[in-house]
Structures are given as structure tokens and as C-alpha cells.
Amino acid sequence: MLKGKIHLNSQVTSSADGYFSNADEVSFSADNHPKAHGFRETLRFLNRSNLVFALTARPTLYRQMINEFWITSVEEVQNDIRTIVGTVGGQQVVITEQTVRNVLQLGNDECDITELPDDEILDFFQNFLGYTCEMPRRQILKGKLGPKWKLLAHILQHCISNRRSGWFELPLGTTSMFMSLLMSTPFNFTRTIFNGMTANVNAGNKKFLMYPRFIQLIINHQHPDMQPFGEKIHGLKHHDHLTCPAMNRGKFEGGDAEFPQIFFDLQDALIEQGMFVADNEDDDSSTSPSDHIDSDADVPSSDSIGVSTLNLPPGNMGWPFIGETIGYLRPYSATTIGSFMEQHISRFGKIYKSNLFGEPTVVSADPGLNKYILQNEGRLFECCYPRSIGGILGKWSMLVLVGDMHRDMRLISLNFLTNARLKTQLLKEVEKNTLWVLDSWKENSPFCAQDEAKKFTFNLMAKHIMSLDPGEPETEQLKKEYVTFMKGVVSLPLNFPGTAYRKALKSRSTILKFIEMKMEERIKQMDKVNGLEKIEDDLLGWVLKNSNLSKEQILDLVLSLLFAGHETSSVSIALAIYFLEACPTAVHQLREEHEEIAKTKARLGEKDLNWDDYKKMEFTQCVINETLRFGNVVRFLHRKAIKDVRYKGYDIPCGWKVLPVIAAVHLDPTYFDQPHLFNPWRWQHTCVTTSSGSGGTLTSTNNFMPFGGGPRLCTGSELAKLEMAIFIHHLVLKYHWKLVHSDQAFAYPYLDFPKGLPIKIHHRQ
């Protein structure tokens, strides 16, 4: 039998006792709004509830940040606690039930109740709320409630529930929440919200922008210094289709008979009181870059900086036309920043001007400016690679695209490279290809480790993108053309007969014809099998089935992903082999870690690695981080200013090229003690900036950016780390290895081992 008293009734007075009045947050106070007539008591009741902050908090929402969290999110159990882990702008965001409770200020609601029995719910709604219907499919029909109850249901459903039901039926969780709130009985609102989040994590490729306000609040809480990125969500109203697929049905906007017009009118009152965010397309401030600037930066208006008043960074513009490009691109050891950068930083500081690649340029070795540049992509800066790169990779390549088209291409890649796919499909392919390569090695017979690493990553990407099997004639022919293509990508853009660039353009044409042939075969297969799941086994099939890209766009996308997913990963693996050969202590600790994993699997009668095994490779992750920090596969990035920007007193004029040099930060003793030593122990138990490891090593993970950052953060970063970890696992268990000839990686500026990293191996006993 129900006990308690309904706390929302028509006799509520206008007393302010108990009202929510924190000046930093928003409360419902629509008393004076003409469209709120008859609903004041509902809003007052909510003001006094423990849900008021969760209902009214309205951070500025950034679509890409929220979307990136959901796409990368995975559910884990850490220390017996259910946890959602995602990545936003290169930073990890961790959500537990307690996180939700703390950030949404829900107080002490840790009771176990999240659903009440059907009979109690129906009894409550019929006897107390005048509900005159049954519970079809265990749901209360919102249209059968009185106006004020309907408003409360509407608010809870759109602001707190997981929004997976229809919009005129209240599912069991929402009705239980509704009932407990009115009866002032214990209810675990936090767990209901968290369960909705975990359901979304496990929704596979159907994830959407669920709980956008809550996710943004949590991101802001965990990373208060993160510069927001991506477009703002202007119109997060109850019928915004970006919030939930069900919201695109048009029922609210169509004036369905079950939902009186007063609720459409009341939207204006709710917008004013913070329930929803108004859709104001004419609000120029919504895209103002000043919203995204740190304390060291300022963005004057485009006409506020006169040439005579510019305070450019110090530096040297070099010779006419060529500037200092030749010196900047002179090869140097990959574990240094080169004499050019060293001399310029020593002379001018970590931010200096130059003339590079035929353009006036600001070069940055400053971690703050580097992050600022990357996080303000599309607002203050944009990607700007030399034309020759676009000419050979294609105008639709993700590397050279900017704006909405880049965002759309990136989302395709992110949706395909979800953590769920990494766990269930890609991990198996990574291990299979690792063993295929390692088992082909012959004992005491010298070979080039760099070529073997390229073989491994190429075969994996060919399988992943187009379902090509390693060793097959068509795979080997494609690999041969790709080698020629890559030589042109990193060569001078001299389009004359016999040059590497001309040969690469020819190979590009051959590769695109091959991809087009595969695409036509796949389309025929799709027509034949009527779109069965088998078609989605590789990226090509997924894109054909889930995107509206043109043929040219698909061809360039596939080619650019083959390039991005193969080249940098193979160099990273070669660097790991090189660094570990000179660090036997690290190899010994790796073997201990991986032998323990192997013993556990043998005891369980298992053979193939799984995601739990991968998560146990803790020291391996330290080795991977140190390899990426010390080797710096990506040395610098190409950007240009699209507005006049002032940073730390220096002006960066609109149109100038900007080069954030990632390697300079990774090798800076200010942020990494003894940066020119390979020391994977520096990454053990690190946080933002801490001393740890063997010898109290300063390690600033906040300035560790091997995969870039901001809206252009590498979409394949998790796959790259997975490849390295699985390769290292089998390498250290199977073999000992040593260099045959002295060799080291050089930056040209692309990384390469001049001799190919020749090694010999012999089997471990």
C-alpha cells in the first residue's frame, strides 16, 4: 500500500520558502510569463526538488565534443565499479555513477530503487492523478494525464530520462521516477541516468547525442582547462533531431491531438527559464572566437591590427621566396629537434617567425600555443598543408579537408573505429596479421625490420578497408604500387618524367582504379544479398551502406585512410624495435608482463588475445607512450591563421602559416626530465604533471600530444596503440633480436631509417 503525500497540488502558495536561489545556476520562475499560466506550481515544485540543478544547468554545448565522447566510449569495470571511459580532444573522460551524482548535484540518492512494481505504479496514477487508462507495454500514456501532470512528465522525460521510448508513452523507469518524486520517497535518480548512459555505450553504431547537457557538464568538470571545440548546439529543444532519433518524428511540431498546443506555447517560458536552449541562428556571439580563448590570448577584430602596430614574434625571414625552408627541412636525428630549431629557440624563444614553404610563418615550440592552435581549429586556425600534398592524396583526403566536409569524413572514420569494433573485430585481425608476419621471419637471416613493420600495417589496413588477404597476388600488387606512391608523397613536387612525384601520380591512378573496381564489386554484392550484415565487414562496405559520399569522395577517403593507417603506425613499430634493442631492462620487464598474460591464458585453455588481456598490458602502454614521445613520428603540423590572433603579447596576422612543433615539446626538459633518454618508467602512475617511475621522472602528460589534438585528433589513435601492443606482445615472447648494422631514425622531416633497420632474430627457448 502506498504511503506518503503528493507534494504538487493546486493549493501551493507563492511563498519563496525552499526555493532554489543559487545565483550561479538557473531556477524555474516563470510566474510572470503569460504562457506559464496554470503551470507555476509545477515549476515551483521542481525548484524545491533535488533534481533542480540537473534540470536547469545549461552549459554551452559543443556538438563535436559530445559526439566524440559517445563514439569513443566503452563500458569497463574498474575496481568492481561500472565505468564509462571515452576520449574528448585527446583527454580521457571517465564517468561512474558517483560522477553523475556529484556533477549533477543530486545529493544522497544511493538507494537501490530505480523501478517500482507495475501494479503500484498503475494504482498511483489511477488513484492520485486521475489516470483513466491501463499500462500498454508497461507504459503510462502521457496523453491521459491532466495538464500539470503532463507537464511534469514532459520535463522529466526530456531532461532526465534516456529518451528511448516514444514521446507519448512514459516507460517504467520514467514513471517510477515521476511517482517517487511526487511522493518524496527514496529513488536512485543517478543510477537511472547512468544506466541510460551505459545503454547508449552498448548501442553499437546507433549511438547518438544522449544526455548532451550532462556529458558537457562532466567534460567541463573533469577538464576545466580544455578549450572547447566544434560548433555550438544552438537549438537543443525538445524536438531537436540531434538529441535523439525519436525527436525527428515531427509529432510535437505537427500538433498531435494528444499533446495540447499549450505545451508548444509553454516552450517559450521554458526557454527563458533554462529548460531548453533557444535556437538563435542570428546570435553572432554564438560563434565568437573569444569564447574559446585562454588567459594568454586575445582576438582583436580583423581591422583592429594595423601593419604599423603589429608586435610579431622575433625571428628571421631568411632569403626572398625560399625563406628558411631549406634549413628547416635539413635531415636530423629523430630523437632531437635538429640544429635549426635548437638555434632558433635559443636565439628567439619558443615562439618565433620565419618564412617557410614560401609563406610567412609563426613556429611554435610552446605547448600552450600548440594546444590553443589545435583546439581552435575552424575558428581561429585551419589546416593548411602544401598544395602538393593535396595534389597527390586527393582534394577529398581527410588530411587536407577543412570545415564541415572534414567533420563528416572524420565522423565516418570514428563511427567505423569504435571501441566496440576494436574489441570484437579489429583485435582479432591485428593478432592474426602480427603472427602472419612474425612467423615468416627466419632465424639468423638479416632482414629490414622497417619493411616488415610496413608489411604488417599495410596488410592490416588492406584487410580492414577492403577485405584483402595478406599474401594474395592482388594485395601484393597493390602494395607494390603503394610503395611507389609513398615515395612521391614525401618527395619534392617536381612533376617531370622520371621524378618520384610523377611516378607517384601514376601509381595513384592505378590504386584508385583498383579501389573503384572493388567498390563496383561491392555494390553488385550489396544488390545481390540485399544488404546483409556481411557487407559491413570492412570500411568500404560500411561507407557504401551508411554514407552519401560521391564516388570521388569515397576513392580519396579510402586512399587517405590507407595512407594514414599504414605509414605512421609502421614507423612507430620500427621505432619500438629500435629503442627496445638498446634497452634490455625494458625488454625484460615486458617479457615478465606478457609471460604472465600467456600463463593465465594457458591455465584457462584460451589461445587468442582478448580485450581484457590488452588492458593488462600496463608496462607495454608505458613503452608505447615513450616510443611516441621520443621518436615523434609526426614532428609538426600545418595550420594557418584565419583571423588576427594575439597570444602572449605576440600578433599572428590572418593568413600567416602557423607550425605547432609537437616534437619540440616532447623533447623539452621543462616538461620531461632527461628527454633525450628512452625511459618508459616515466609513464608509470603519471597524472597531469607528476614525479614518478624509477628516479623521480618529471612527466607532463598534459603536454603529450602524439596524435595531435582538438577537432582533428587522429581518429585511429586507439587502433595504432592496439597494433603496437599486440605486435610487442608476440615479438618479446617469440624472439630475441639485435641490430646487424648501426642505424637510427632520421627526420626528413618524415621519419625513416636510412638502412631500413636491419636486424637478426633467434627464437627464445
RASUL-V642465 format. One record per backbone hydrogen bond with DSSP energy under -0.5 kcal/mol. CO is the residue of the C=O (numbers start at 1). NH is the residue of the N-H. If there is no record, write none. Layout:
co=CO nh=NH
co=CO nh=NH
//
This chain:
co=7 nh=9
co=9 nh=12
co=16 nh=19
co=22 nh=25
co=27 nh=29
co=30 nh=33
co=32 nh=34
co=33 nh=36
co=34 nh=37
co=36 nh=39
co=39 nh=43
co=40 nh=44
co=41 nh=45
co=42 nh=46
co=43 nh=47
co=44 nh=48
co=45 nh=48
co=45 nh=49
co=46 nh=49
co=49 nh=52
co=51 nh=55
co=52 nh=56
co=53 nh=57
co=61 nh=63
co=61 nh=233
co=62 nh=66
co=63 nh=67
co=64 nh=68
co=65 nh=69
co=66 nh=70
co=67 nh=71
co=68 nh=72
co=69 nh=73
co=71 nh=419
co=74 nh=85
co=76 nh=78
co=76 nh=83
co=77 nh=79
co=78 nh=81
co=81 nh=78
co=83 nh=76
co=83 nh=85
co=84 nh=95
co=85 nh=74
co=86 nh=93
co=88 nh=91
co=91 nh=88
co=93 nh=86
co=95 nh=84
co=96 nh=100
co=97 nh=101
co=98 nh=102
co=99 nh=103
co=100 nh=104
co=101 nh=106
co=101 nh=107
co=102 nh=105
co=107 nh=109
co=113 nh=188
co=117 nh=121
co=118 nh=122
co=119 nh=123
co=120 nh=124
co=121 nh=125
co=122 nh=126
co=123 nh=127
co=124 nh=128
co=124 nh=129
co=125 nh=129
co=125 nh=131
co=135 nh=138
co=136 nh=139
co=140 nh=142
co=140 nh=170
co=141 nh=144
co=142 nh=145
co=144 nh=132
co=146 nh=150
co=147 nh=151
co=148 nh=152
co=149 nh=153
co=150 nh=154
co=151 nh=155
co=152 nh=156
co=153 nh=157
co=154 nh=158
co=155 nh=159
co=156 nh=160
co=156 nh=161
co=166 nh=169
co=168 nh=142
co=168 nh=143
co=169 nh=171
co=170 nh=140
co=171 nh=175
co=172 nh=176
co=173 nh=177
co=174 nh=178
co=175 nh=179
co=176 nh=180
co=177 nh=181
co=178 nh=182
co=179 nh=183
co=180 nh=184
co=180 nh=185
co=182 nh=7
co=187 nh=189
co=188 nh=192
co=189 nh=193
co=190 nh=194
co=191 nh=195
co=192 nh=196
co=193 nh=197
co=194 nh=198
co=195 nh=199
co=196 nh=200
co=197 nh=201
co=198 nh=202
co=200 nh=203
co=201 nh=204
co=203 nh=206
co=204 nh=207
co=208 nh=210
co=209 nh=212
co=211 nh=215
co=212 nh=216
co=213 nh=217
co=214 nh=218
co=215 nh=219
co=216 nh=220
co=217 nh=221
co=218 nh=222
co=219 nh=223
co=223 nh=226
co=229 nh=65
co=231 nh=63
co=232 nh=234
co=235 nh=237
co=236 nh=277
co=237 nh=240
co=239 nh=241
co=240 nh=243
co=240 nh=244
co=242 nh=209
co=244 nh=247
co=245 nh=248
co=246 nh=249
co=247 nh=250
co=250 nh=254
co=251 nh=256
co=252 nh=255
co=256 nh=259
co=258 nh=260
co=260 nh=263
co=260 nh=264
co=261 nh=264
co=261 nh=265
co=262 nh=266
co=263 nh=267
co=264 nh=267
co=265 nh=268
co=265 nh=269
co=266 nh=270
co=267 nh=271
co=268 nh=272
co=269 nh=273
co=270 nh=275
co=270 nh=276
co=271 nh=274
co=276 nh=278
co=278 nh=280
co=279 nh=281
co=280 nh=283
co=282 nh=284
co=283 nh=286
co=284 nh=287
co=285 nh=288
co=288 nh=291
co=289 nh=292
co=290 nh=293
co=294 nh=297
co=296 nh=648
co=298 nh=300
co=298 nh=646
co=301 nh=304
co=304 nh=306
co=306 nh=309
co=306 nh=310
co=307 nh=310
co=310 nh=312
co=311 nh=651
co=314 nh=353
co=319 nh=323
co=320 nh=322
co=322 nh=325
co=323 nh=319
co=324 nh=328
co=325 nh=329
co=327 nh=330
co=332 nh=747
co=333 nh=336
co=337 nh=341
co=338 nh=342
co=339 nh=343
co=340 nh=344
co=341 nh=345
co=342 nh=346
co=343 nh=347
co=344 nh=348
co=344 nh=349
co=345 nh=349
co=350 nh=365
co=352 nh=363
co=353 nh=316
co=354 nh=361
co=355 nh=324
co=356 nh=359
co=359 nh=356
co=360 nh=657
co=361 nh=354
co=361 nh=363
co=362 nh=659
co=363 nh=352
co=364 nh=661
co=365 nh=367
co=366 nh=370
co=367 nh=371
co=368 nh=372
co=369 nh=373
co=370 nh=374
co=371 nh=375
co=372 nh=376
co=374 nh=377
co=374 nh=711
co=376 nh=379
co=376 nh=380
co=376 nh=381
co=380 nh=642
co=380 nh=643
co=381 nh=378
co=382 nh=640
co=386 nh=389
co=386 nh=390
co=387 nh=391
co=388 nh=392
co=389 nh=393
co=390 nh=394
co=394 nh=397
co=397 nh=400
co=397 nh=401
co=402 nh=405
co=402 nh=406
co=403 nh=407
co=404 nh=408
co=405 nh=409
co=406 nh=410
co=407 nh=411
co=408 nh=412
co=409 nh=413
co=410 nh=414
co=411 nh=415
co=412 nh=416
co=413 nh=417
co=415 nh=418
co=418 nh=422
co=419 nh=423
co=420 nh=424
co=421 nh=425
co=421 nh=426
co=422 nh=427
co=425 nh=429
co=426 nh=430
co=427 nh=431
co=428 nh=432
co=429 nh=433
co=430 nh=434
co=431 nh=435
co=432 nh=436
co=433 nh=437
co=434 nh=438
co=435 nh=439
co=437 nh=440
co=438 nh=441
co=442 nh=445
co=444 nh=446
co=447 nh=449
co=447 nh=759
co=448 nh=452
co=449 nh=453
co=450 nh=454
co=451 nh=455
co=452 nh=456
co=453 nh=457
co=454 nh=458
co=455 nh=459
co=456 nh=460
co=457 nh=461
co=458 nh=462
co=459 nh=463
co=460 nh=464
co=461 nh=465
co=462 nh=466
co=462 nh=468
co=463 nh=467
co=464 nh=539
co=465 nh=540
co=469 nh=472
co=472 nh=476
co=473 nh=477
co=474 nh=478
co=475 nh=479
co=476 nh=480
co=477 nh=481
co=478 nh=482
co=479 nh=483
co=480 nh=484
co=481 nh=485
co=482 nh=486
co=483 nh=487
co=484 nh=488
co=485 nh=489
co=486 nh=490
co=488 nh=491
co=492 nh=494
co=493 nh=495
co=494 nh=496
co=494 nh=502
co=496 nh=499
co=499 nh=503
co=500 nh=504
co=501 nh=505
co=502 nh=506
co=503 nh=507
co=504 nh=508
co=505 nh=509
co=506 nh=510
co=507 nh=511
co=508 nh=512
co=509 nh=513
co=510 nh=514
co=511 nh=515
co=512 nh=516
co=513 nh=517
co=514 nh=518
co=515 nh=519
co=516 nh=520
co=517 nh=521
co=518 nh=522
co=519 nh=523
co=520 nh=524
co=521 nh=525
co=522 nh=526
co=523 nh=527
co=524 nh=528
co=525 nh=529
co=526 nh=530
co=526 nh=531
co=532 nh=535
co=533 nh=536
co=534 nh=537
co=535 nh=538
co=538 nh=542
co=539 nh=543
co=540 nh=544
co=541 nh=545
co=542 nh=546
co=543 nh=547
co=550 nh=554
co=551 nh=555
co=552 nh=556
co=553 nh=557
co=554 nh=558
co=555 nh=559
co=556 nh=560
co=557 nh=561
co=558 nh=562
co=559 nh=563
co=560 nh=564
co=561 nh=565
co=562 nh=566
co=563 nh=567
co=566 nh=570
co=567 nh=571
co=568 nh=572
co=569 nh=573
co=570 nh=574
co=571 nh=575
co=572 nh=576
co=573 nh=577
co=574 nh=578
co=575 nh=579
co=576 nh=580
co=577 nh=581
co=578 nh=582
co=579 nh=582
co=580 nh=583
co=583 nh=586
co=583 nh=587
co=584 nh=588
co=585 nh=589
co=586 nh=590
co=587 nh=591
co=588 nh=592
co=589 nh=593
co=590 nh=594
co=591 nh=595
co=592 nh=596
co=593 nh=597
co=594 nh=598
co=595 nh=599
co=596 nh=600
co=597 nh=601
co=598 nh=602
co=599 nh=603
co=600 nh=604
co=601 nh=605
co=601 nh=606
co=602 nh=605
co=610 nh=614
co=611 nh=615
co=612 nh=616
co=613 nh=616
co=614 nh=617
co=616 nh=618
co=617 nh=621
co=618 nh=622
co=619 nh=623
co=620 nh=624
co=621 nh=625
co=622 nh=626
co=623 nh=627
co=624 nh=628
co=625 nh=629
co=626 nh=630
co=627 nh=631
co=628 nh=632
co=633 nh=635
co=635 nh=662
co=635 nh=663
co=637 nh=639
co=638 nh=384
co=639 nh=658
co=640 nh=382
co=641 nh=655
co=645 nh=652
co=646 nh=298
co=647 nh=650
co=650 nh=647
co=651 nh=653
co=652 nh=645
co=653 nh=656
co=656 nh=641
co=657 nh=362
co=658 nh=639
co=658 nh=660
co=659 nh=364
co=659 nh=661
co=660 nh=637
co=660 nh=662
co=661 nh=665
co=662 nh=665
co=662 nh=666
co=663 nh=667
co=665 nh=668
co=667 nh=669
co=668 nh=671
co=668 nh=672
co=671 nh=700
co=672 nh=675
co=674 nh=677
co=677 nh=679
co=679 nh=682
co=680 nh=683
co=681 nh=684
co=683 nh=686
co=687 nh=701
co=688 nh=702
co=690 nh=692
co=690 nh=699
co=692 nh=697
co=693 nh=695
co=693 nh=696
co=697 nh=692
co=697 nh=699
co=698 nh=673
co=699 nh=690
co=699 nh=701
co=700 nh=703
co=701 nh=704
co=703 nh=705
co=705 nh=708
co=707 nh=714
co=709 nh=712
co=710 nh=713
co=714 nh=717
co=716 nh=720
co=717 nh=721
co=718 nh=722
co=719 nh=723
co=720 nh=724
co=721 nh=725
co=722 nh=726
co=723 nh=727
co=724 nh=728
co=725 nh=729
co=726 nh=730
co=727 nh=731
co=728 nh=732
co=729 nh=733
co=730 nh=734
co=731 nh=735
co=734 nh=764
co=736 nh=762
co=738 nh=760
co=744 nh=754
co=745 nh=334
co=746 nh=748
co=746 nh=752
co=747 nh=332
co=750 nh=748
co=752 nh=746
co=752 nh=754
co=753 nh=756
co=756 nh=450
co=756 nh=451
co=757 nh=449
co=758 nh=740
co=758 nh=741
co=759 nh=447
co=760 nh=738
co=761 nh=444
co=762 nh=736
//
